Each structure stands twice: as C-alpha cells, then as structure tokens.
Amino acid sequence: MSGACCAGSVGQGDLLTVGPAAPYRPPADRRDTRGQRAIPGGTFAMGDPFGDGDPADGEGPVHEVTLAPYLVDETAVTNAAFARFVRATGHVTEAEQLGVSAVFHLAVEAARADVLHRLDTTPWWVAVKGADWRHPAGPLSSIGDLPHHPVVHVTWHDAQAYCRWAGKRLLTEAEWEFAARGGLSGRRFPWGDELHDGGAWRLNVWQGDFPRQNTLDDGHLTTAPVKSYRPNGYGLFQTVGNVWEWCADRFDAGYYADSPADDPHGPRHGHTRVMRGGSYLCHDSYCNRYRVAARSSNTPDSASANVGFRCGNSLSTPS
C-alpha cells in the first residue's frame, strides 16, 4: 500500500504477479486510430520555466525535445469505453482482484464496515473495500449515470491491457506534454498562464479549503464528463485537471538533465511510472500539479479514484 500526495493509492505489491514492464505498442495489423487527433510534432521546450514545481518532481531543467507527428485520443478513456473492453475480454482490474482501492474521504459511498482505514501519509484518502472502476466511490456507488466520465481505479497494467485490446498505446511523457500544451509554448496551462480565463473555470480542480470543504465553483466534487471544458489548440479535452493520466515512461526526477533531444522514452530503470495532468483534487495550497509541465508518479500496480489514462498512437507504423 502506498500513498502519493496527489493520488492516494492502494497497490497490490507482492500479492499478484504484475504485467510486463515494457509499454505496449500495437503492430500494424492491430493499430486503431479512431477518436484520435493528429498532433503535428516539432521541437518544444519541455519542463517548467516558472519554477512552480516541487524540486523533487524534476520539472527542470527546461530542455528542447523534438517529436515526430503522432496521434492522441481526444479525451481520457471513459467508463463506457472501458466497459466495452471488459465485456469483450473479461478483464478484471487489479483493484477488483485486490478488493480494495482509495477513495477521497468526502466522496465515499460505502457501508461503515467497508471503510477500512485512512492512508497514513494522506488521511484524506480512505481505503474502501469494493471500490473499483464500476464503483468509483465505493460499493454503494455506480457508473450507471457516468458513462462519459473518465474511468478511474485503473492501474498502469490495466491501462496496458486496454491498449492491447484497443490497438493503441500510452503516450510517452514528452508526447503527453507537447500535446497537452496545445501549441502554446512555455505557458502554464493549455490556454495561457492564468488559472482563471476571464473569471471562468477551464478545468476541474479543487476550490475551497482542502481537504475539508469544496465550494464546487466548477460544479464537480470528483470527476467531470470528459468534454466538460473547451478543448486545447489541438482539439484535446481536459489535459489538465479531472484525472491523472498514466504515461508509458518510468519516472526519474533527474531524467531531464540527461534526456535525449529526439523522441525520449524515459529512463531505462525505475520502480514507478509517470502520471501527468493533475486531478480534481489538485489545489495550490498543497499540490499545484495541474500545470502542463507538472509531473508525478506512482507504482504501476496502484489505483485510486482520481487516476485514469489517455491513449495515443504513432502516425504511421514502421515496417
């Protein structure tokens, strides 16, 4: 069991044999680009030029990265899409196998006996028996009215399994940041540098006194439908806020100092995987990781109520 400040997580540890470490990339005959937007590629300055990030996250130094054109899903994978995958394959997520996952304390929908304990270092996260992708707030909740919300309680390994079925792949961290910026170089957010755009909320994050009271100024305590806000310049919805998105890369806070300039794929070794974009729980009082340069990570067997994923693809499959 582990806990990160932004994504409370319950992982399987040694209880189960985990999937392969190498990120999946579909072969030509399995590749499917439906629902994906073309990203032009090019050279951009990757990293945080403002000094906003926690040094332990390794958001610097800012460095130039060049990417070939590629494809990205318009949205994070939804409950409806994940349900189609499960019906087709019979996949059982790691949270379902473990029987418990992490839920934010104000969102729990469970009988008292199913609320096991708070996580040690992040007490706003509660380990809830029966919380999983079908029951995101606990066993008394349902995704019945949430088909267009992002799927949550999925581990990196679950995301890999979906990609193998869908003919897609996870984005590299560099691909994710370039796409999330939407063509705006060196800005904090996909729309500019200010959190509020003319007074309106452009993303789903926490408002109020974290973690005790959410004023719901943006209308959402937990997840929002994946197309709740205007897309960025590349036509991608909610690349910041709402849910963290798994990336293919392993995480290393010192990686940017040695990152290749062309199409980096992350460090060769490491125990955790990159997550990007922040979530509905991000707040500048403790975690301002809803910026396009912000980074976080978790173990690939970890799941929680604010972590999902988005798929990508190469523009063409090499022979």
Residue pairs with C-beta under 8 A, 6 or more apart in sequence:
1 9
1 10
1 11
1 13
1 119
1 127
2 9
2 10
2 11
2 298
2 299
2 302
3 9
3 102
3 119
3 120
3 121
3 122
3 125
4 122
4 296
4 297
4 298
5 121
5 122
5 286
5 287
6 244
6 278
6 279
6 281
6 282
6 287
6 289
6 296
6 306
7 102
7 244
7 275
7 279
7 296
7 298
7 302
7 304
7 306
7 307
8 102
8 104
8 119
8 122
8 124
8 125
8 304
8 305
8 306
9 102
9 298
9 299
9 302
9 303
9 304
9 307
10 95
10 98
10 100
10 101
10 102
10 119
10 127
10 302
10 303
10 304
11 94
11 155
11 298
11 299
11 301
11 302
11 303
12 18
12 94
12 97
12 98
12 301
13 301
15 98
16 94
16 97
16 98
16 301
18 157
18 300
18 301
19 157
19 160
19 161
19 300
20 160
21 300
23 160
23 169
23 170
23 248
23 249
24 160
24 163
24 164
24 169
24 170
25 169
25 314
26 32
26 163
26 164
26 167
26 168
26 169
26 313
26 317
27 317
28 317
28 319
30 164
30 167
31 167
31 168
31 313
31 314
31 317
32 166
32 167
32 168
32 313
33 71
33 313
35 73
35 74
35 75
36 71
36 72
36 73
36 74
36 168
36 311
36 312
36 313
37 71
37 72
37 73
37 74
37 234
37 235
37 236
38 69
38 70
38 71
38 315
39 67
39 69
39 70
39 71
39 72
39 175
39 178
39 179
39 234
40 69
41 66
41 67
41 68
41 69
41 70
41 178
42 66
42 67
42 178
43 64
43 65
43 66
43 67
44 64
44 65
44 67
44 177
44 178
44 181
44 185
45 62
45 63
45 64
45 185
45 186
46 62
46 63
46 64
46 65
46 174
46 177
46 178
46 256
46 259
46 293
47 59
47 60
47 61
47 62
47 63
47 256
47 293
48 59
48 60
48 62
48 291
48 293
48 294
49 62
49 186
49 293
50 188
52 59
52 188
52 288
52 291
52 293
52 294
53 59
53 60
53 289
53 291
53 293
53 294
53 295
56 253
57 253
57 289
57 294
57 295
57 296
58 252
58 253
58 254
58 255
58 256
58 295
59 256
59 293
59 294
59 295
60 256
61 256
61 257
63 256
63 259
63 261
64 261
65 174
65 178
65 259
65 261
65 262
65 263
65 264
66 261
66 262
66 263
67 174
67 175
67 178
67 263
68 263
68 314
68 315
69 315
70 175
70 312
70 313
70 314
70 315
71 312
71 313
71 314
71 315
72 171
72 175
72 179
72 234
72 236
72 310
72 311
72 312
72 313
73 168
73 236
73 310
73 311
73 312
74 231
74 235
74 236
74 237
75 150
75 226
75 227
75 236
75 237
75 238
75 310
76 150
76 151
76 226
76 238
76 242
76 243
76 245
76 308
76 309
76 310
77 150
77 151
77 159
77 162
77 308
77 309
77 310
77 311
78 147
78 148
78 149
78 150
78 151
78 226
79 133
79 143
79 146
79 147
79 148
79 149
79 150
79 151
80 147
80 148
81 151
81 166
82 133
82 151
82 154
82 162
83 143
83 147
85 91
85 161
85 162
85 165
85 166
88 165
89 161
89 165
91 158
91 161
91 162
91 165
93 132
93 133
93 153
93 154
93 155
93 158
93 303
94 155
94 157
94 158
94 301
94 303
95 101
95 131
95 132
95 133
95 153
95 154
95 155
95 303
96 132
96 133
99 129
99 130
100 116
100 127
100 128
100 129
100 130
100 131
101 127
101 128
101 131
101 132
101 153
101 303
101 304
101 305
102 119
102 125
102 126
102 127
102 128
102 131
102 303
102 304
102 305
103 110
103 125
103 126
103 128
103 131
103 136
103 137
103 138
103 304
103 305
104 124
104 125
104 126
104 211
104 222
104 281
104 305
104 306
105 118
105 123
105 124
105 125
105 126
105 211
106 124
106 211
106 214
106 221
107 137
107 221
107 222
107 305
108 115
108 126
108 128
108 137
108 138
109 135
109 137
109 138
109 139
109 140
109 141
110 128
110 129
110 130
110 131
110 137
110 138
110 139
110 140
110 141
111 139
111 140
113 129
114 128
114 129
114 130
114 138
114 139
115 126
115 127
115 128
115 129
115 138
116 126
116 127
116 128
116 129
117 126
117 127
118 124
118 125
118 126
118 127
119 125
119 126
119 127
124 210
124 211
124 281
125 304
128 137
128 138
128 139
129 139
130 138
130 139
131 137
131 138
131 139
131 153
131 305
132 153
132 303
133 143
133 151
133 152
133 153
133 154
134 142
134 143
135 141
135 142
135 143
136 143
136 146
136 152
136 153
136 222
136 223
136 305
137 222
137 305
143 149
146 223
148 225
148 226
148 227
149 223
149 224
149 225
149 226
150 223
150 226
150 242
150 243
150 308
151 308
152 223
152 243
152 303
152 304
152 305
152 306
152 307
152 308
153 303
153 304
153 305
153 307
154 162
154 246
154 303
154 307
154 308
154 309
155 300
155 301
155 302
155 303
156 246
156 273
156 298
156 300
156 301
156 302
157 300
157 301
158 303
159 170
159 246
159 309
160 170
162 309
162 311
163 169
163 170
163 311
166 311
167 313
168 311
168 312
168 313
169 248
169 311
169 312
169 313
169 314
170 246
170 247
170 248
170 309
170 311
170 312
171 179
171 247
171 248
171 310
171 311
171 312
172 247
172 248
172 249
172 263
172 264
172 265
172 266
173 247
173 248
173 249
173 264
173 266
173 274
173 276
173 295
174 259
174 263
174 264
175 312
176 239
176 245
176 247
176 274
176 276
176 277
176 310
177 276
177 292
177 293
179 234
179 236
179 239
179 312
180 190
180 232
180 236
180 239
180 240
180 276
180 277
180 292
181 187
181 190
181 232
181 292
182 190
182 191
182 231
182 232
182 233
182 234
182 236
182 239
183 232
183 233
183 234
184 190
184 191
184 192
184 232
184 233
187 193
187 292
188 194
188 195
188 291
188 292
188 293
189 195
189 202
189 203
189 240
189 290
189 291
189 292
190 202
190 232
190 233
190 236
190 239
190 240
190 292
191 197
191 202
191 230
191 232
195 202
196 202
201 217
201 218
201 229
202 229
202 230
203 218
203 229
203 238
203 240
203 241
203 242
203 290
204 218
204 220
204 223
204 224
204 228
204 229
204 238
204 241
204 242
204 280
205 218
205 241
205 278
205 279
205 280
205 281
205 282
205 283
205 290
206 214
206 280
206 281
206 282
206 283
207 214
207 215
207 216
207 217
207 218
207 283
208 214
208 215
208 216
208 217
210 281
210 283
210 285
210 286
211 281
214 221
218 224
220 228
220 280
221 280
222 280
222 305
222 306
223 242
223 243
223 280
223 306
224 238
224 242
224 280
226 237
226 238
226 242
227 237
227 238
228 237
228 238
228 242
229 237
229 238
231 237
232 239
238 277
239 245
239 277
239 292
240 277
240 278
240 290
240 291
240 292
241 277
241 278
241 279
241 280
241 282
241 290
242 277
242 279
242 280
243 277
243 279
243 280
243 306
243 307
243 308
244 275
244 276
244 277
244 278
244 279
244 296
244 306
244 307
244 308
245 275
245 276
245 277
245 307
245 308
245 309
245 310
246 273
246 274
246 275
246 307
246 308
246 309
247 266
247 273
247 274
247 275
247 276
248 265
248 266
248 273
248 274
249 265
249 266
249 267
249 273
249 274
250 266
250 267
250 268
250 269
250 270
250 271
250 272
250 273
250 274
251 266
251 267
251 270
251 272
251 273
251 274
251 295
251 297
252 266
252 267
252 270
255 266
255 267
266 274
271 299
272 297
272 298
272 299
272 300
273 297
273 298
273 299
273 300
274 295
274 296
274 297
275 295
275 296
275 297
275 298
275 307
276 294
276 295
276 296
277 290
277 294
278 287
278 289
278 290
278 291
278 294
279 290
279 306
279 307
280 306
281 287
281 306
282 288
282 289
282 290
288 294
289 295
289 296
298 307
